[in-house]
Amino acid sequence: MKKIFIALALILGVKSAQAWNWVYDQAALLLAFENMTPAAQAEMKKYLGEDIRKQVQTFEQARKKGNLTESASWRTISLDMNLKPVVADDNNAIAQLEKAVEVVKNRASKDNEEVELAIRKIIELTIEMHNIGNVYLEEFPYSKEDFEYQHSMGGYGKREKFKSRKWKGLWSYGFSVFHSAWSAEMHVRDLKVCHGRYKEQYMAGSIRDWATDMGNLVKPLYEWAGPYCQLSRQAHAEEEERFYAGVARAAYRIAALLNGAIN
């Protein structure tokens, strides 16, 4: 039975605990595509196919094809005490994104498989660097840990009943239960209403600027949340806004990177 489950997971492209729920990935890419130039849209379809939904490729799928030998820490970004990105080696999302952008810019001299992989990296890693669970702050060492916290299982006006949960899972699956019936298109409409006015602000700057922006987004969270903290139902709902702010940033910044690399 275990072998059957693993096989199905590979076929379906089940993602690691750090990644978002599949529908949020689709929403981010659909919104990104809306904001790409016609040239960027055409090149994206040329290398990844016509079906936009299926263009969200996972590291697991790429590894299965032999294209990736290491991926777990590639999803992460680290920020120092001043919220400046730490890019000491290639083993982080920032360095990998910068390299992928260069491949796409110089695609005329690259083979199709290399360009395809670079575009997939731009999509995947931009999504990953905007997942709060993948942002590590030097000021808060426990931000690197998948620590346990207490999550309220009660509703508004009811007696709080807390249950132990894992921190990384909150930023991957914790909010999907509230909107399990929502399609990717519904999330796109919501993101445009709430964050569309910040589009130009989100798309401006460099990958390293965006890393610092994510640090500013999550720092207030870690100023009060840590191992074994209690997250009430109300606090959980409020943190959903921080989660969506990351999704919106990822969507607009995928478009910014591909527009800049292709035009």
Summary of the structure (lengths in Angstrom):
residues: 263
radius of gyration: 18.3
end to end distance: 49.3
largest distance: 63.3
contacts: 797
relative contact order: 0.18
helix: 62%
strand: 8%
